[in-house]
Amino acid sequence: MLDIKLIEKYSSEEGTVSLEQSKSRFSHQRHRLAEFAHILKTRLGIVIKEMEGDLFVLKERQFDQKVYEMLLKIWNEIIKISKVFHAEKPYTTAEQLINYVNSKNTRNIIDNLNFLAKHHLKQTNIKSNLLPVMGHPQFKSLDLLLNLVEYADKYMLDHPLLSNFEIGSWKYEPLIPVEKSEKPSLTPMEETVPGVPLKKKVI
């Protein structure tokens, strides 16, 4: 049976205002979730591209093969997570990423890789024929990955109720319009081939 008092409440002016406020809050929550999904997907793509470049540089600098393969494995795992990105419920993807990176075994490997790769580049930079003004490559991909995991973990802790929402047909749009700049299209040689790091950094 319908609740007469509830009907009367929302039929009144006060009830209408309350309903509008609820719709506004709901819309705001969906926008927050869509914004998080946009940031997570964008930064995840940046991590993948940066790691791709780091892999190329380390291979050219004759980095230890076994250690190189550990980084390659992490790169492939991150790609797998990105390919099954849950656009409707981005918290699901974020949790997958956090659980993978923060697992004891993976985190230890990442910390060791980060140190070894940076040390190797520093040592080989000394022997490089590049002029100082040209700069030397830097190993940043794992730092970017750890920063992303920290951001996602903190965001979900700060906004736990968003896990109950789905984006649905909602499309994220910045509150402040951003002018779009035309990007040059990639040539066939610049397209990414799965499983093969892209040549993109100066050595």
LINLIN-V862802 format. One record per pair of residues at least 4 apart in sequence whose ideal C-beta (glycine too) atoms are under 7 Angstrom apart, sorted by the first residue. I is the first residue (numbers start at 1). J is the second residue. D is the distance in Angstrom with one decimal. If there is no record, write none. Layout:
i = (I | I)
j = (J | J)
d = (D | D)
This chain:
i = (2 | 3 | 4 | 5 | 6 | 7 | 8 | 9 | 10 | 10 | 10 | 11 | 13 | 14 | 15 | 16 | 17 | 18 | 19 | 20 | 21 | 22 | 23 | 24 | 25 | 26 | 27 | 28 | 29 | 29 | 29 | 30 | 30 | 30 | 30 | 31 | 32 | 32 | 32 | 33 | 33 | 33 | 33 | 33 | 34 | 34 | 34 | 34 | 35 | 35 | 36 | 36 | 36 | 37 | 37 | 37 | 37 | 37 | 38 | 38 | 39 | 40 | 40 | 40 | 40 | 40 | 41 | 41 | 42 | 43 | 43 | 44 | 44 | 44 | 45 | 45 | 46 | 46 | 47 | 47 | 47 | 47 | 47 | 47 | 48 | 48 | 48 | 48 | 49 | 50 | 50 | 50 | 50 | 51 | 51 | 51 | 52 | 52 | 52 | 52 | 52 | 53 | 53 | 53 | 53 | 54 | 54 | 54 | 54 | 55 | 55 | 55 | 55 | 55 | 56 | 56 | 56 | 56 | 56 | 56 | 57 | 57 | 57 | 57 | 58 | 58 | 58 | 58 | 59 | 59 | 60 | 61 | 61 | 61 | 61 | 63 | 63 | 63 | 63 | 64 | 65 | 67 | 67 | 68 | 69 | 70 | 70 | 70 | 71 | 71 | 72 | 73 | 74 | 74 | 75 | 76 | 77 | 77 | 78 | 79 | 81 | 81 | 81 | 81 | 85 | 86 | 86 | 86 | 87 | 88 | 88 | 88 | 89 | 90 | 91 | 91 | 91 | 91 | 92 | 93 | 94 | 94 | 94 | 95 | 96 | 97 | 97 | 97 | 98 | 98 | 98 | 98 | 99 | 100 | 101 | 101 | 101 | 101 | 101 | 102 | 102 | 103 | 104 | 105 | 106 | 107 | 108 | 109 | 110 | 110 | 111 | 112 | 113 | 113 | 114 | 114 | 114 | 115 | 116 | 117 | 117 | 118 | 118 | 119 | 120 | 121 | 121 | 121 | 124 | 125 | 128 | 130 | 130 | 134 | 137 | 137 | 137 | 140 | 141 | 142 | 143 | 144 | 145 | 146 | 147 | 148 | 149 | 150 | 151 | 152 | 153 | 154 | 155 | 156 | 174 | 186 | 186 | 192)
j = (7 | 7 | 8 | 9 | 10 | 11 | 12 | 15 | 15 | 16 | 19 | 15 | 17 | 18 | 19 | 20 | 21 | 22 | 23 | 24 | 25 | 26 | 27 | 28 | 29 | 30 | 31 | 32 | 33 | 162 | 165 | 34 | 165 | 167 | 170 | 35 | 36 | 159 | 162 | 37 | 90 | 162 | 165 | 167 | 38 | 167 | 170 | 172 | 39 | 172 | 40 | 90 | 155 | 41 | 87 | 90 | 167 | 172 | 42 | 172 | 43 | 44 | 90 | 93 | 94 | 152 | 45 | 85 | 46 | 47 | 148 | 48 | 82 | 148 | 49 | 82 | 50 | 144 | 51 | 78 | 141 | 144 | 145 | 148 | 52 | 78 | 79 | 82 | 53 | 54 | 140 | 141 | 144 | 55 | 75 | 141 | 56 | 75 | 197 | 198 | 200 | 57 | 198 | 200 | 201 | 58 | 117 | 139 | 141 | 59 | 71 | 72 | 75 | 197 | 60 | 197 | 198 | 199 | 200 | 201 | 61 | 137 | 201 | 203 | 63 | 68 | 117 | 120 | 63 | 68 | 203 | 120 | 121 | 124 | 203 | 67 | 68 | 117 | 120 | 68 | 69 | 113 | 116 | 72 | 73 | 74 | 109 | 113 | 75 | 113 | 76 | 77 | 78 | 110 | 79 | 80 | 81 | 100 | 82 | 83 | 93 | 96 | 97 | 100 | 93 | 90 | 92 | 93 | 167 | 166 | 167 | 168 | 166 | 94 | 95 | 156 | 162 | 163 | 96 | 97 | 98 | 152 | 156 | 99 | 100 | 101 | 149 | 152 | 102 | 149 | 152 | 153 | 103 | 106 | 106 | 107 | 110 | 145 | 149 | 107 | 149 | 107 | 108 | 109 | 110 | 111 | 112 | 113 | 114 | 142 | 115 | 116 | 117 | 142 | 118 | 142 | 143 | 119 | 120 | 121 | 139 | 122 | 139 | 123 | 124 | 125 | 137 | 139 | 128 | 136 | 136 | 134 | 136 | 202 | 201 | 202 | 203 | 144 | 145 | 146 | 147 | 148 | 149 | 150 | 151 | 152 | 153 | 154 | 155 | 156 | 157 | 158 | 159 | 160 | 178 | 190 | 191 | 198)
d = (6.2 | 6.7 | 6.2 | 6.2 | 6.7 | 6.0 | 6.5 | 4.3 | 3.7 | 6.8 | 5.7 | 6.2 | 6.6 | 6.4 | 6.3 | 6.4 | 6.4 | 6.5 | 6.5 | 6.3 | 6.4 | 6.3 | 6.2 | 6.3 | 6.4 | 6.5 | 6.4 | 6.5 | 6.5 | 6.3 | 5.6 | 6.2 | 6.1 | 6.3 | 4.9 | 6.2 | 6.5 | 6.6 | 6.2 | 6.4 | 6.8 | 4.9 | 5.2 | 5.7 | 6.4 | 5.1 | 5.2 | 3.7 | 6.4 | 5.6 | 6.0 | 5.7 | 6.1 | 6.2 | 6.3 | 3.7 | 6.3 | 6.8 | 6.2 | 4.5 | 6.0 | 6.0 | 5.5 | 6.7 | 5.9 | 6.2 | 6.5 | 5.9 | 6.7 | 6.5 | 4.9 | 6.6 | 5.1 | 6.7 | 6.4 | 7.0 | 6.1 | 6.5 | 6.1 | 6.4 | 6.2 | 4.9 | 5.0 | 6.1 | 6.3 | 5.9 | 6.0 | 6.3 | 6.7 | 6.4 | 5.9 | 4.1 | 5.7 | 6.3 | 4.8 | 3.8 | 6.9 | 7.0 | 4.8 | 4.9 | 6.9 | 6.4 | 6.9 | 4.4 | 4.4 | 6.2 | 7.0 | 5.5 | 4.6 | 6.3 | 6.3 | 6.2 | 6.3 | 3.9 | 6.4 | 4.5 | 6.7 | 5.4 | 6.5 | 6.2 | 6.1 | 4.8 | 5.0 | 5.8 | 3.8 | 5.8 | 6.2 | 7.0 | 6.6 | 6.5 | 5.1 | 6.5 | 6.7 | 4.7 | 6.9 | 6.5 | 4.9 | 7.0 | 5.5 | 6.3 | 6.4 | 6.6 | 5.8 | 6.3 | 6.4 | 6.8 | 5.7 | 6.1 | 6.4 | 5.4 | 6.5 | 6.4 | 6.4 | 6.9 | 6.5 | 6.6 | 6.7 | 6.2 | 6.4 | 6.3 | 6.5 | 5.4 | 5.5 | 6.8 | 5.1 | 6.1 | 4.2 | 4.9 | 6.7 | 4.8 | 5.5 | 7.0 | 5.8 | 6.0 | 6.2 | 6.0 | 6.7 | 4.8 | 6.7 | 6.4 | 6.2 | 4.2 | 6.2 | 6.0 | 6.3 | 6.2 | 6.2 | 6.6 | 5.6 | 5.4 | 6.1 | 5.4 | 6.4 | 6.0 | 5.9 | 6.6 | 6.9 | 6.5 | 4.8 | 5.7 | 6.6 | 6.5 | 6.4 | 6.6 | 6.2 | 6.4 | 6.4 | 6.0 | 6.2 | 5.5 | 6.8 | 6.1 | 5.7 | 6.3 | 6.4 | 4.6 | 7.0 | 6.1 | 6.2 | 6.5 | 4.5 | 6.3 | 4.9 | 6.4 | 6.2 | 6.0 | 6.3 | 5.5 | 6.5 | 4.3 | 6.5 | 4.8 | 6.4 | 6.8 | 4.9 | 6.4 | 6.5 | 5.8 | 6.4 | 6.4 | 6.3 | 6.4 | 6.5 | 6.3 | 6.3 | 6.3 | 6.1 | 6.3 | 6.1 | 6.4 | 6.5 | 6.1 | 6.1 | 6.7 | 5.5 | 4.2 | 5.4 | 5.5)
